[in-house]
Amino acid sequence: MRAQFITAEEVQQVLDVSRSKSYQIIRELNKELKSMGYHTIAGKCPIQFFKQKFYGLEIGGESA
């Protein structure tokens, strides 16, 4: 089973940002998800949502 969530540590590596910045990014993404009515997990974000926000990919893996 492949991972469904990206952690702050992985965000730090992928985006080459500081640890505090990666947690800030996760918090902002989770805040947006909460406003859309989704439940969130602190320090983690769904990989597909992360990809959509940072790479412009649509949910389902299609290019925008």
C-alpha positions as CSV (number, residue, x, y, z in Angstrom):
1,M,0.0,0.0,0.0
2,R,1.4,3.4,-1.0
3,A,1.5,6.3,1.5
4,Q,-1.6,8.5,1.4
5,F,-0.1,11.4,3.4
6,I,3.0,13.5,3.2
7,T,4.7,14.5,6.4
8,A,6.3,17.8,7.3
9,E,9.7,16.1,7.1
10,E,9.0,15.0,3.6
11,V,7.7,18.4,2.6
12,Q,11.0,19.8,4.0
13,Q,13.0,17.5,1.7
14,V,10.8,17.9,-1.4
15,L,10.7,21.7,-1.3
16,D,14.1,22.2,0.3
17,V,12.7,24.5,3.1
18,S,13.4,24.6,6.8
19,R,11.6,22.3,9.2
20,S,9.5,25.2,10.7
21,K,8.5,26.3,7.1
22,S,7.4,22.8,6.3
23,Y,5.2,22.7,9.3
24,Q,3.8,26.1,8.4
25,I,2.9,24.8,4.9
26,I,1.2,21.7,6.3
27,R,-0.8,23.9,8.7
28,E,-1.9,26.1,5.9
29,L,-2.9,23.2,3.7
30,N,-4.8,21.5,6.6
31,K,-6.5,24.8,7.4
32,E,-7.8,24.9,3.8
33,L,-8.9,21.3,3.9
34,K,-10.8,22.0,7.2
35,S,-12.6,25.0,5.6
36,M,-13.7,22.5,2.9
37,G,-15.2,20.3,5.6
38,Y,-12.4,17.6,5.7
39,H,-10.9,16.1,8.8
40,T,-7.1,16.6,9.1
41,I,-4.1,15.1,10.9
42,A,-1.6,17.5,12.5
43,G,1.8,17.3,10.7
44,K,0.4,15.4,7.7
45,C,-1.4,16.3,4.5
46,P,-2.9,14.1,1.8
47,I,-0.3,13.7,-0.9
48,Q,-2.8,14.4,-3.7
49,F,-3.8,17.7,-2.2
50,F,-0.1,18.7,-1.7
51,K,0.6,17.8,-5.4
52,Q,-2.4,19.8,-6.6
53,K,-1.4,22.9,-4.6
54,F,2.3,22.8,-5.5
55,Y,2.5,21.2,-8.9
56,G,-0.9,22.2,-10.3
57,L,-2.0,18.6,-10.7
58,E,-5.7,17.7,-10.6
59,I,-7.0,15.2,-8.1
60,G,-6.7,11.9,-9.9
61,G,-3.2,12.7,-11.4
62,E,-4.2,14.6,-14.5
63,S,-2.3,17.7,-15.5
64,A,-3.9,21.0,-15.2
